[in-house]
Amino acid sequence: MTKYRSESVAFCSADSPHFDDWEIRFKAFLYLTNVPEKSAPFRYWAGSHTSNKIRKAMEYEYFRDGKKGTYGCYTEKQLNEIQKRYGFICTTVVGKIGTLIWWIFREIHTGTLLTDGSKPLITLANYFDITR
């Protein structure tokens, strides 16, 4: 899969803080352009995959309602509460052309908005499902 993002302030579903479903899968993202802070880098909240009251409720809702519910997405208010209560720190993953991100996306993560429209984000992605 490729991702090409060239529009400033264009929003997509991956831009909402979320966790991926319960299946364990690796994802690999390869930056095909330089990705500084303003070129829509990936963000994650370290440690947010751990079990806590809010996470358990979100996982249950995800399992119960699927795409009809929040689908693993957090509101800004929920995310602020989680950060305050559990101390999860947001990390932005910037990088140069050729940066490879190899990850199990159980932590809360999000794409970000492109704020410098003159420098598009181009990534190559592959998903590796290891639960089957």
N, CA, C and O atoms as CSV, one atom per row, in Angstrom:
chain,resi,resn,atom,element,x,y,z
A,1,MET,N,N,0.842,-1.153,0.000
A,1,MET,CA,C,0.000,0.000,0.000
A,1,MET,C,C,0.900,1.231,0.000
A,1,MET,O,O,1.949,1.237,0.644
A,2,THR,N,N,0.500,2.250,-0.705
A,2,THR,CA,C,1.210,3.517,-0.656
A,2,THR,C,C,0.287,4.580,-0.093
A,2,THR,O,O,-0.934,4.508,-0.237
A,3,LYS,N,N,0.874,5.541,0.535
A,3,LYS,CA,C,0.118,6.676,1.052
A,3,LYS,C,C,0.765,7.925,0.500
A,3,LYS,O,O,1.962,8.155,0.668
A,4,TYR,N,N,-0.051,8.730,-0.163
A,4,TYR,CA,C,0.418,9.994,-0.714
A,4,TYR,C,C,-0.457,11.091,-0.132
A,4,TYR,O,O,-1.669,11.107,-0.346
A,5,ARG,N,N,0.145,11.985,0.586
A,5,ARG,CA,C,-0.605,13.067,1.207
A,5,ARG,C,C,0.020,14.377,0.753
A,5,ARG,O,O,1.155,14.696,1.109
A,6,SER,N,N,-0.738,15.135,-0.042
A,6,SER,CA,C,-0.191,16.373,-0.586
A,6,SER,C,C,-1.000,17.603,-0.199
A,6,SER,O,O,-0.591,18.727,-0.490
A,7,GLU,N,N,-2.128,17.407,0.444
A,7,GLU,CA,C,-2.983,18.544,0.783
A,7,GLU,C,C,-2.818,18.944,2.239
A,7,GLU,O,O,-2.864,18.102,3.136
A,8,SER,N,N,-2.625,20.230,2.464
A,8,SER,CA,C,-2.608,20.733,3.828
A,8,SER,C,C,-4.021,20.621,4.392
A,8,SER,O,O,-5.004,20.805,3.674
A,9,VAL,N,N,-4.108,20.330,5.635
A,9,VAL,CA,C,-5.343,20.197,6.428
A,9,VAL,C,C,-6.329,19.145,5.934
A,9,VAL,O,O,-7.469,19.128,6.398
A,10,ALA,N,N,-5.942,18.272,5.016
A,10,ALA,CA,C,-6.815,17.158,4.645
A,10,ALA,C,C,-6.805,16.163,5.802
A,10,ALA,O,O,-5.738,15.832,6.319
A,11,PHE,N,N,-7.955,15.691,6.205
A,11,PHE,CA,C,-8.073,14.799,7.354
A,11,PHE,C,C,-8.497,13.422,6.868
A,11,PHE,O,O,-9.363,13.300,6.001
A,12,CYS,N,N,-7.878,12.377,7.435
A,12,CYS,CA,C,-8.313,11.020,7.122
A,12,CYS,C,C,-8.538,10.273,8.435
A,12,CYS,O,O,-8.140,10.759,9.493
A,13,SER,N,N,-9.160,9.120,8.384
A,13,SER,CA,C,-9.514,8.386,9.609
A,13,SER,C,C,-8.291,8.021,10.448
A,13,SER,O,O,-8.395,7.926,11.671
A,14,ALA,N,N,-7.147,7.819,9.823
A,14,ALA,CA,C,-5.934,7.471,10.570
A,14,ALA,C,C,-5.407,8.645,11.394
A,14,ALA,O,O,-4.492,8.474,12.200
A,15,ASP,N,N,-5.978,9.835,11.195
A,15,ASP,CA,C,-5.555,11.016,11.943
A,15,ASP,C,C,-6.234,11.126,13.300
A,15,ASP,O,O,-5.925,12.039,14.066
A,16,SER,N,N,-7.144,10.225,13.612
A,16,SER,CA,C,-7.736,10.171,14.945
A,16,SER,C,C,-6.898,9.228,15.792
A,16,SER,O,O,-6.572,8.131,15.339
A,17,PRO,N,N,-6.539,9.624,17.011
A,17,PRO,CA,C,-5.800,8.703,17.875
A,17,PRO,C,C,-6.597,7.411,18.062
A,17,PRO,O,O,-7.775,7.448,18.417
A,18,HIS,N,N,-5.946,6.266,17.820
A,18,HIS,CA,C,-6.653,4.981,17.850
A,18,HIS,C,C,-5.668,3.846,18.126
A,18,HIS,O,O,-4.453,4.036,18.079
A,19,PHE,N,N,-6.209,2.675,18.412
A,19,PHE,CA,C,-5.402,1.463,18.444
A,19,PHE,C,C,-5.972,0.540,17.377
A,19,PHE,O,O,-7.142,0.645,17.009
A,20,ASP,N,N,-5.138,-0.358,16.888
A,20,ASP,CA,C,-5.611,-1.324,15.903
A,20,ASP,C,C,-6.302,-2.465,16.630
A,20,ASP,O,O,-6.203,-2.581,17.852
A,21,ASP,N,N,-6.983,-3.287,15.900
A,21,ASP,CA,C,-7.790,-4.349,16.517
A,21,ASP,C,C,-6.950,-5.329,17.320
A,21,ASP,O,O,-5.728,-5.208,17.402
A,22,TRP,N,N,-7.626,-6.291,17.902
A,22,TRP,CA,C,-7.015,-7.248,18.832
A,22,TRP,C,C,-6.049,-8.209,18.156
A,22,TRP,O,O,-5.223,-8.820,18.834
A,23,GLU,N,N,-6.130,-8.360,16.837
A,23,GLU,CA,C,-5.214,-9.275,16.154
A,23,GLU,C,C,-3.802,-8.703,16.201
A,23,GLU,O,O,-3.611,-7.492,16.094
A,24,ILE,N,N,-2.833,-9.566,16.359
A,24,ILE,CA,C,-1.446,-9.108,16.385
A,24,ILE,C,C,-0.937,-9.071,14.955
A,24,ILE,O,O,-0.943,-10.075,14.243
A,25,ARG,N,N,-0.502,-7.904,14.560
A,25,ARG,CA,C,0.071,-7.763,13.220
A,25,ARG,C,C,1.175,-6.726,13.260
A,25,ARG,O,O,1.112,-5.740,13.993
A,26,PHE,N,N,2.168,-6.976,12.463
A,26,PHE,CA,C,3.229,-6.003,12.269
A,26,PHE,C,C,2.821,-5.107,11.113
A,26,PHE,O,O,2.141,-5.537,10.182
A,27,LYS,N,N,3.240,-3.876,11.189
A,27,LYS,CA,C,3.110,-2.973,10.054
A,27,LYS,C,C,4.490,-2.401,9.796
A,27,LYS,O,O,5.259,-2.138,10.721
A,28,ALA,N,N,4.780,-2.218,8.549
A,28,ALA,CA,C,6.035,-1.585,8.164
A,28,ALA,C,C,5.698,-0.369,7.318
A,28,ALA,O,O,4.956,-0.461,6.339
A,29,PHE,N,N,6.253,0.770,7.708
A,29,PHE,CA,C,6.101,1.995,6.939
A,29,PHE,C,C,7.485,2.454,6.513
A,29,PHE,O,O,8.392,2.566,7.337
A,30,LEU,N,N,7.640,2.714,5.242
A,30,LEU,CA,C,8.897,3.202,4.703
A,30,LEU,C,C,8.663,4.618,4.193
A,30,LEU,O,O,7.848,4.833,3.296
A,31,TYR,N,N,9.377,5.581,4.765
A,31,TYR,CA,C,9.257,6.968,4.309
A,31,TYR,C,C,9.962,7.103,2.966
A,31,TYR,O,O,11.160,6.844,2.857
A,32,LEU,N,N,9.215,7.506,1.950
A,32,LEU,CA,C,9.781,7.709,0.614
A,32,LEU,C,C,10.096,9.180,0.358
A,32,LEU,O,O,10.604,9.539,-0.704
A,33,THR,N,N,9.793,10.017,1.330
A,33,THR,CA,C,10.161,11.433,1.324
A,33,THR,C,C,10.724,11.755,2.704
A,33,THR,O,O,10.526,10.987,3.646
A,34,ASN,N,N,11.411,12.859,2.832
A,34,ASN,CA,C,11.797,13.331,4.153
A,34,ASN,C,C,10.526,13.692,4.906
A,34,ASN,O,O,9.616,14.297,4.340
A,35,VAL,N,N,10.461,13.326,6.173
A,35,VAL,CA,C,9.254,13.559,6.958
A,35,VAL,C,C,9.622,14.344,8.225
A,35,VAL,O,O,9.827,13.766,9.292
A,36,PRO,N,N,9.702,15.682,8.080
A,36,PRO,CA,C,9.903,16.508,9.271
A,36,PRO,C,C,8.561,16.713,9.988
A,36,PRO,O,O,7.535,16.194,9.549
A,37,GLU,N,N,8.572,17.444,11.053
A,37,GLU,CA,C,7.383,17.679,11.883
A,37,GLU,C,C,6.170,18.174,11.080
A,37,GLU,O,O,5.039,17.813,11.406
A,38,LYS,N,N,6.379,18.976,10.057
A,38,LYS,CA,C,5.267,19.570,9.307
A,38,LYS,C,C,4.786,18.716,8.139
A,38,LYS,O,O,3.870,19.118,7.422
A,39,SER,N,N,5.384,17.548,7.935
A,39,SER,CA,C,5.030,16.710,6.783
A,39,SER,C,C,4.273,15.449,7.186
A,39,SER,O,O,4.519,14.372,6.643
A,40,ALA,N,N,3.353,15.585,8.138
A,40,ALA,CA,C,2.418,14.524,8.539
A,40,ALA,C,C,3.085,13.263,9.090
A,40,ALA,O,O,2.791,12.160,8.630
A,41,PRO,N,N,3.980,13.413,10.070
A,41,PRO,CA,C,4.619,12.214,10.638
A,41,PRO,C,C,3.649,11.400,11.495
A,41,PRO,O,O,2.576,11.869,11.874
A,42,PHE,N,N,4.058,10.186,11.781
A,42,PHE,CA,C,3.345,9.245,12.635
A,42,PHE,C,C,3.618,9.615,14.093
A,42,PHE,O,O,4.719,10.052,14.430
A,43,ARG,N,N,2.603,9.439,14.968
A,43,ARG,CA,C,2.763,9.662,16.417
A,43,ARG,C,C,2.224,8.458,17.176
A,43,ARG,O,O,1.303,7.780,16.719
A,44,TYR,N,N,2.812,8.201,18.344
A,44,TYR,CA,C,2.310,7.134,19.204
A,44,TYR,C,C,2.490,7.532,20.666
A,44,TYR,O,O,3.295,8.404,20.993
A,45,TRP,N,N,1.726,6.877,21.536
A,45,TRP,CA,C,1.790,7.115,22.969
A,45,TRP,C,C,2.408,5.882,23.613
A,45,TRP,O,O,1.748,4.855,23.774
A,46,ALA,N,N,3.685,5.995,23.981
A,46,ALA,CA,C,4.442,4.871,24.528
A,46,ALA,C,C,3.772,4.320,25.781
A,46,ALA,O,O,3.406,5.070,26.686
A,47,GLY,N,N,3.617,3.000,25.821
A,47,GLY,CA,C,3.043,2.322,26.973
A,47,GLY,C,C,1.535,2.241,26.970
A,47,GLY,O,O,0.957,1.599,27.847
A,48,SER,N,N,0.878,2.870,26.013
A,48,SER,CA,C,-0.589,2.919,26.016
A,48,SER,C,C,-1.242,1.603,25.612
A,48,SER,O,O,-2.469,1.504,25.610
A,49,HIS,N,N,-0.456,0.604,25.276
A,49,HIS,CA,C,-1.000,-0.722,24.962
A,49,HIS,C,C,-1.296,-1.514,26.235
A,49,HIS,O,O,-1.960,-2.550,26.182
A,50,THR,N,N,-0.812,-1.037,27.361
A,50,THR,CA,C,-0.997,-1.761,28.617
A,50,THR,C,C,-2.449,-1.696,29.073
A,50,THR,O,O,-3.194,-0.783,28.717
A,51,SER,N,N,-2.819,-2.669,29.851
A,51,SER,CA,C,-4.187,-2.773,30.314
A,51,SER,C,C,-4.480,-1.711,31.373
A,51,SER,O,O,-3.739,-1.573,32.346
A,52,ASN,N,N,-5.543,-0.979,31.178
A,52,ASN,CA,C,-6.030,-0.029,32.161
A,52,ASN,C,C,-7.535,0.083,31.971
A,52,ASN,O,O,-8.071,-0.433,30.990
A,53,LYS,N,N,-8.204,0.729,32.864
A,53,LYS,CA,C,-9.669,0.791,32.847
A,53,LYS,C,C,-10.203,1.362,31.533
A,53,LYS,O,O,-11.137,0.811,30.950
A,54,ILE,N,N,-9.627,2.440,31.076
A,54,ILE,CA,C,-10.099,3.076,29.843
A,54,ILE,C,C,-9.832,2.174,28.649
A,54,ILE,O,O,-10.694,2.020,27.783
A,55,ARG,N,N,-8.661,1.583,28.592
A,55,ARG,CA,C,-8.292,0.720,27.478
A,55,ARG,C,C,-9.211,-0.500,27.409
A,55,ARG,O,O,-9.683,-0.866,26.332
A,56,LYS,N,N,-9.465,-1.130,28.565
A,56,LYS,CA,C,-10.347,-2.303,28.581
A,56,LYS,C,C,-11.733,-1.960,28.055
A,56,LYS,O,O,-12.318,-2.727,27.290
A,57,ALA,N,N,-12.259,-0.810,28.463
A,57,ALA,CA,C,-13.586,-0.384,27.996
A,57,ALA,C,C,-13.576,-0.157,26.484
A,57,ALA,O,O,-14.524,-0.534,25.794
A,58,MET,N,N,-12.508,0.455,25.966
A,58,MET,CA,C,-12.410,0.703,24.528
A,58,MET,C,C,-12.274,-0.605,23.750
A,58,MET,O,O,-12.884,-0.754,22.691
A,59,GLU,N,N,-11.493,-1.543,24.250
A,59,GLU,CA,C,-11.330,-2.824,23.565
A,59,GLU,C,C,-12.638,-3.611,23.551
A,59,GLU,O,O,-12.978,-4.243,22.550
A,60,TYR,N,N,-13.367,-3.569,24.661
A,60,TYR,CA,C,-14.651,-4.268,24.702
A,60,TYR,C,C,-15.628,-3.647,23.703
A,60,TYR,O,O,-16.316,-4.359,22.971
A,61,GLU,N,N,-15.681,-2.335,23.681
A,61,GLU,CA,C,-16.572,-1.645,22.745
A,61,GLU,C,C,-16.179,-1.950,21.306
A,61,GLU,O,O,-17.044,-2.139,20.451
A,62,TYR,N,N,-14.881,-1.999,21.035
A,62,TYR,CA,C,-14.383,-2.324,19.692
A,62,TYR,C,C,-14.839,-3.733,19.294
A,62,TYR,O,O,-15.320,-3.944,18.181
A,63,PHE,N,N,-14.684,-4.689,20.207
A,63,PHE,CA,C,-15.085,-6.072,19.948
A,63,PHE,C,C,-16.603,-6.166,19.755
A,63,PHE,O,O,-17.080,-6.833,18.837
A,64,ARG,N,N,-17.352,-5.492,20.628
A,64,ARG,CA,C,-18.813,-5.573,20.606
A,64,ARG,C,C,-19.423,-4.870,19.395
A,64,ARG,O,O,-20.305,-5.435,18.748
A,65,ASP,N,N,-18.981,-3.656,19.071
A,65,ASP,CA,C,-19.640,-2.818,18.072
A,65,ASP,C,C,-18.909,-2.707,16.743
A,65,ASP,O,O,-19.499,-2.280,15.751
A,66,GLY,N,N,-17.639,-3.084,16.705
A,66,GLY,CA,C,-16.879,-3.002,15.455
A,66,GLY,C,C,-16.923,-1.613,14.853
A,66,GLY,O,O,-16.786,-0.615,15.559
A,67,LYS,N,N,-17.118,-1.553,13.535
A,67,LYS,CA,C,-17.121,-0.268,12.830
A,67,LYS,C,C,-18.344,0.584,13.161
A,67,LYS,O,O,-18.380,1.767,12.822
A,68,LYS,N,N,-19.333,0.006,13.807
A,68,LYS,CA,C,-20.525,0.780,14.189
A,68,LYS,C,C,-20.270,1.629,15.425
A,68,LYS,O,O,-21.040,2.544,15.716
A,69,GLY,N,N,-19.198,1.336,16.156
A,69,GLY,CA,C,-18.864,2.086,17.366
A,69,GLY,C,C,-17.743,3.083,17.091
A,69,GLY,O,O,-17.628,3.616,15.987
A,70,THR,N,N,-16.936,3.321,18.087
A,70,THR,CA,C,-15.818,4.258,17.932
A,70,THR,C,C,-14.660,3.635,17.165
A,70,THR,O,O,-13.766,4.346,16.707
A,71,TYR,N,N,-14.670,2.314,17.021
A,71,TYR,CA,C,-13.679,1.561,16.247
A,71,TYR,C,C,-12.262,1.817,16.740
A,71,TYR,O,O,-11.327,1.929,15.948
A,72,GLY,N,N,-12.115,1.909,18.065
A,72,GLY,CA,C,-10.804,2.076,18.661
A,72,GLY,C,C,-10.280,3.497,18.681
A,72,GLY,O,O,-9.130,3.726,19.054
A,73,CYS,N,N,-11.113,4.466,18.281
A,73,CYS,CA,C,-10.673,5.863,18.237
A,73,CYS,C,C,-11.003,6.575,19.544
A,73,CYS,O,O,-12.072,6.383,20.123
A,74,TYR,N,N,-10.078,7.386,19.985
A,74,TYR,CA,C,-10.227,8.162,21.205
A,74,TYR,C,C,-10.579,9.604,20.878
A,74,TYR,O,O,-10.096,10.162,19.894
A,75,THR,N,N,-11.427,10.204,21.712
A,75,THR,CA,C,-11.688,11.632,21.592
A,75,THR,C,C,-10.518,12.383,22.219
A,75,THR,O,O,-9.715,11.797,22.946
A,76,GLU,N,N,-10.427,13.644,21.943
A,76,GLU,CA,C,-9.361,14.459,22.537
A,76,GLU,C,C,-9.479,14.454,24.064
A,76,GLU,O,O,-8.469,14.403,24.767
A,77,LYS,N,N,-10.708,14.508,24.571
A,77,LYS,CA,C,-10.929,14.494,26.014
A,77,LYS,C,C,-10.442,13.173,26.630
A,77,LYS,O,O,-9.778,13.184,27.666
A,78,GLN,N,N,-10.767,12.045,26.003
A,78,GLN,CA,C,-10.313,10.745,26.499
A,78,GLN,C,C,-8.785,10.655,26.483
A,78,GLN,O,O,-8.170,10.185,27.440
A,79,LEU,N,N,-8.193,11.107,25.398
A,79,LEU,CA,C,-6.739,11.044,25.280
A,79,LEU,C,C,-6.063,11.909,26.342
A,79,LEU,O,O,-5.073,11.492,26.943
A,80,ASN,N,N,-6.585,13.096,26.574
A,80,ASN,CA,C,-6.034,13.962,27.617
A,80,ASN,C,C,-6.144,13.303,28.989
A,80,ASN,O,O,-5.218,13.387,29.795
A,81,GLU,N,N,-7.273,12.649,29.257
A,81,GLU,CA,C,-7.472,11.962,30.533
A,81,GLU,C,C,-6.477,10.813,30.694
A,81,GLU,O,O,-5.902,10.626,31.766
A,82,ILE,N,N,-6.281,10.051,29.629
A,82,ILE,CA,C,-5.347,8.925,29.662
A,82,ILE,C,C,-3.918,9.422,29.910
A,82,ILE,O,O,-3.192,8.857,30.729
A,83,GLN,N,N,-3.525,10.472,29.203
A,83,GLN,CA,C,-2.176,11.014,29.381
A,83,GLN,C,C,-1.972,11.499,30.810
A,83,GLN,O,O,-0.930,11.250,31.416
A,84,LYS,N,N,-2.972,12.191,31.341
A,84,LYS,CA,C,-2.872,12.725,32.697
A,84,LYS,C,C,-2.832,11.610,33.733
A,84,LYS,O,O,-2.015,11.649,34.654
A,85,ARG,N,N,-3.710,10.614,33.592
A,85,ARG,CA,C,-3.825,9.547,34.580
A,85,ARG,C,C,-2.656,8.567,34.529
A,85,ARG,O,O,-2.160,8.145,35.574
A,86,TYR,N,N,-2.214,8.202,33.338
A,86,TYR,CA,C,-1.207,7.147,33.207
A,86,TYR,C,C,0.172,7.644,32.765
A,86,TYR,O,O,1.134,6.876,32.755
A,87,GLY,N,N,0.268,8.910,32.405
A,87,GLY,CA,C,1.567,9.480,32.062
A,87,GLY,C,C,2.130,9.050,30.718
A,87,GLY,O,O,3.336,9.155,30.497
A,88,PHE,N,N,1.284,8.568,29.819
A,88,PHE,CA,C,1.777,8.172,28.504
A,88,PHE,C,C,2.282,9.417,27.772
A,88,PHE,O,O,1.638,10.465,27.788
A,89,ILE,N,N,3.427,9.284,27.142
A,89,ILE,CA,C,4.053,10.411,26.462
A,89,ILE,C,C,3.943,10.227,24.956
A,89,ILE,O,O,4.234,9.155,24.425
A,90,CYS,N,N,3.519,11.286,24.278
A,90,CYS,CA,C,3.387,11.260,22.822
A,90,CYS,C,C,4.756,11.444,22.181
A,90,CYS,O,O,5.505,12.352,22.540
A,91,THR,N,N,5.074,10.570,21.228
A,91,THR,CA,C,6.330,10.634,20.490
A,91,THR,C,C,6.005,10.789,19.009
A,91,THR,O,O,5.178,10.056,18.468
A,92,THR,N,N,6.653,11.736,18.364
A,92,THR,CA,C,6.484,11.967,16.935
A,92,THR,C,C,7.653,11.327,16.203
A,92,THR,O,O,8.812,11.536,16.560
A,93,VAL,N,N,7.338,10.543,15.172
A,93,VAL,CA,C,8.373,9.805,14.439
A,93,VAL,C,C,8.669,10.523,13.117
A,93,VAL,O,O,8.034,10.270,12.093
A,94,VAL,N,N,9.645,11.417,13.176
A,94,VAL,CA,C,10.113,12.088,11.971
A,94,VAL,C,C,11.247,11.248,11.393
A,94,VAL,O,O,11.797,10.383,12.075
A,95,GLY,N,N,11.591,11.503,10.145
A,95,GLY,CA,C,12.679,10.738,9.561
A,95,GLY,C,C,13.032,11.195,8.167
A,95,GLY,O,O,12.307,11.967,7.538
A,96,LYS,N,N,14.153,10.704,7.702
A,96,LYS,CA,C,14.622,11.013,6.355
A,96,LYS,C,C,14.127,9.946,5.384
A,96,LYS,O,O,13.617,8.903,5.793
A,97,ILE,N,N,14.284,10.220,4.115
A,97,ILE,CA,C,13.949,9.226,3.089
A,97,ILE,C,C,14.638,7.919,3.466
A,97,ILE,O,O,15.828,7.912,3.781
A,98,GLY,N,N,13.905,6.825,3.435
A,98,GLY,CA,C,14.469,5.523,3.756
A,98,GLY,C,C,14.237,5.079,5.190
A,98,GLY,O,O,14.565,3.946,5.542
A,99,THR,N,N,13.673,5.954,6.033
A,99,THR,CA,C,13.360,5.552,7.408
A,99,THR,C,C,12.318,4.453,7.376
A,99,THR,O,O,11.289,4.583,6.712
A,100,LEU,N,N,12.581,3.372,8.093
A,100,LEU,CA,C,11.659,2.243,8.172
A,100,LEU,C,C,11.095,2.163,9.586
A,100,LEU,O,O,11.842,2.101,10.562
A,101,ILE,N,N,9.784,2.165,9.682
A,101,ILE,CA,C,9.099,1.996,10.966
A,101,ILE,C,C,8.497,0.601,10.943
A,101,ILE,O,O,7.652,0.301,10.100
A,102,TRP,N,N,8.923,-0.244,11.856
A,102,TRP,CA,C,8.477,-1.646,11.953
A,102,TRP,C,C,7.820,-1.767,13.314
A,102,TRP,O,O,8.500,-1.624,14.330
A,103,TRP,N,N,6.524,-2.025,13.371
A,103,TRP,CA,C,5.786,-1.825,14.610
A,103,TRP,C,C,4.620,-2.790,14.754
A,103,TRP,O,O,4.033,-3.224,13.762
A,104,ILE,N,N,4.294,-3.119,15.985
A,104,ILE,CA,C,3.008,-3.751,16.302
A,104,ILE,C,C,2.141,-2.626,16.847
A,104,ILE,O,O,2.449,-2.072,17.902
A,105,PHE,N,N,1.085,-2.284,16.167
A,105,PHE,CA,C,0.314,-1.080,16.457
A,105,PHE,C,C,-0.763,-1.286,17.517
A,105,PHE,O,O,-1.935,-0.993,17.278
A,106,ARG,N,N,-0.375,-1.783,18.670
A,106,ARG,CA,C,-1.305,-1.951,19.786
A,106,ARG,C,C,-1.397,-0.671,20.625
A,106,ARG,O,O,-2.400,-0.430,21.297
A,107,GLU,N,N,-0.342,0.143,20.577
A,107,GLU,CA,C,-0.381,1.395,21.319
A,107,GLU,C,C,-1.297,2.383,20.606
A,107,GLU,O,O,-1.585,2.233,19.418
A,108,ILE,N,N,-1.749,3.388,21.339
A,108,ILE,CA,C,-2.508,4.450,20.700
A,108,ILE,C,C,-1.554,5.159,19.747
A,108,ILE,O,O,-0.425,5.488,20.110
A,109,HIS,N,N,-2.018,5.386,18.535
A,109,HIS,CA,C,-1.191,6.031,17.527
A,109,HIS,C,C,-2.076,6.821,16.579
A,109,HIS,O,O,-3.298,6.674,16.580
A,110,THR,N,N,-1.448,7.655,15.776
A,110,THR,CA,C,-2.198,8.488,14.845
A,110,THR,C,C,-1.290,9.011,13.747
A,110,THR,O,O,-0.078,9.135,13.925
A,111,GLY,N,N,-1.886,9.309,12.636
A,111,GLY,CA,C,-1.202,10.110,11.639
A,111,GLY,C,C,-1.360,11.558,12.075
A,111,GLY,O,O,-2.088,11.842,13.027
A,112,THR,N,N,-0.703,12.457,11.407
A,112,THR,CA,C,-0.871,13.875,11.713
A,112,THR,C,C,-1.172,14.616,10.428
A,112,THR,O,O,-1.021,14.079,9.331
A,113,LEU,N,N,-1.594,15.841,10.578
A,113,LEU,CA,C,-1.936,16.643,9.410
A,113,LEU,C,C,-0.684,17.207,8.749
A,113,LEU,O,O,0.292,17.555,9.413
A,114,LEU,N,N,-0.739,17.286,7.450
A,114,LEU,CA,C,0.324,17.908,6.675
A,114,LEU,C,C,0.143,19.417,6.804
A,114,LEU,O,O,-0.882,19.958,6.388
A,115,THR,N,N,1.114,20.084,7.368
A,115,THR,CA,C,0.984,21.530,7.544
A,115,THR,C,C,1.888,22.310,6.600
A,115,THR,O,O,1.860,23.541,6.582
A,116,ASP,N,N,2.686,21.599,5.820
A,116,ASP,CA,C,3.525,22.227,4.803
A,116,ASP,C,C,3.187,21.569,3.477
A,116,ASP,O,O,3.799,20.572,3.094
A,117,GLY,N,N,2.209,22.133,2.779
A,117,GLY,CA,C,1.697,21.541,1.545
A,117,GLY,C,C,2.699,21.461,0.419
A,117,GLY,O,O,2.459,20.766,-0.569
A,118,SER,N,N,3.832,22.163,0.542
A,118,SER,CA,C,4.827,22.112,-0.525
A,118,SER,C,C,5.677,20.849,-0.447
A,118,SER,O,O,6.416,20.541,-1.382
A,119,LYS,N,N,5.575,20.108,0.675
A,119,LYS,CA,C,6.377,18.897,0.860
A,119,LYS,C,C,5.448,17.734,1.184
A,119,LYS,O,O,5.113,17.527,2.350
A,120,PRO,N,N,5.026,16.973,0.181
A,120,PRO,CA,C,4.080,15.880,0.425
A,120,PRO,C,C,4.686,14.735,1.226
A,120,PRO,O,O,5.904,14.560,1.275
A,121,LEU,N,N,3.819,13.974,1.842
A,121,LEU,CA,C,4.208,12.746,2.542
A,121,LEU,C,C,3.956,11.586,1.600
A,121,LEU,O,O,2.852,11.426,1.079
A,122,ILE,N,N,4.977,10.782,1.383
A,122,ILE,CA,C,4.817,9.565,0.587
A,122,ILE,C,C,5.408,8.416,1.387
A,122,ILE,O,O,6.588,8.439,1.739
A,123,THR,N,N,4.590,7.411,1.675
A,123,THR,CA,C,5.064,6.237,2.402
A,123,THR,C,C,4.634,4.982,1.676
A,123,THR,O,O,3.637,4.964,0.953
A,124,LEU,N,N,5.395,3.951,1.882
A,124,LEU,CA,C,5.069,2.617,1.405
A,124,LEU,C,C,4.770,1.797,2.649
A,124,LEU,O,O,5.547,1.826,3.603
A,125,ALA,N,N,3.666,1.070,2.660
A,125,ALA,CA,C,3.270,0.326,3.853
A,125,ALA,C,C,2.989,-1.131,3.496
A,125,ALA,O,O,2.546,-1.454,2.394
A,126,ASN,N,N,3.263,-1.997,4.472
A,126,ASN,CA,C,2.924,-3.404,4.336
A,126,ASN,C,C,2.472,-3.903,5.695
A,126,ASN,O,O,3.028,-3.506,6.719
A,127,TYR,N,N,1.462,-4.773,5.715
A,127,TYR,CA,C,0.926,-5.324,6.959
A,127,TYR,C,C,1.228,-6.817,6.982
A,127,TYR,O,O,1.090,-7.508,5.972
A,128,PHE,N,N,1.640,-7.300,8.145
A,128,PHE,CA,C,1.982,-8.702,8.312
A,128,PHE,C,C,1.116,-9.275,9.420
A,128,PHE,O,O,1.358,-8.993,10.593
A,129,ASP,N,N,0.124,-10.065,9.080
A,129,ASP,CA,C,-0.783,-10.654,10.049
A,129,ASP,C,C,-0.152,-11.931,10.577
A,129,ASP,O,O,0.105,-12.854,9.803
A,130,ILE,N,N,0.107,-12.006,11.897
A,130,ILE,CA,C,0.767,-13.185,12.449
A,130,ILE,C,C,-0.160,-14.016,13.331
A,130,ILE,O,O,0.305,-14.899,14.052
A,131,THR,N,N,-1.472,-13.743,13.284
A,131,THR,CA,C,-2.403,-14.494,14.133
A,131,THR,C,C,-3.062,-15.622,13.383
A,131,THR,O,O,-3.827,-16.372,13.989
A,132,ARG,N,N,-2.818,-15.784,12.128
A,132,ARG,CA,C,-3.497,-16.822,11.361
A,132,ARG,C,C,-2.549,-17.898,10.947
A,132,ARG,O,O,-2.952,-18.857,10.289
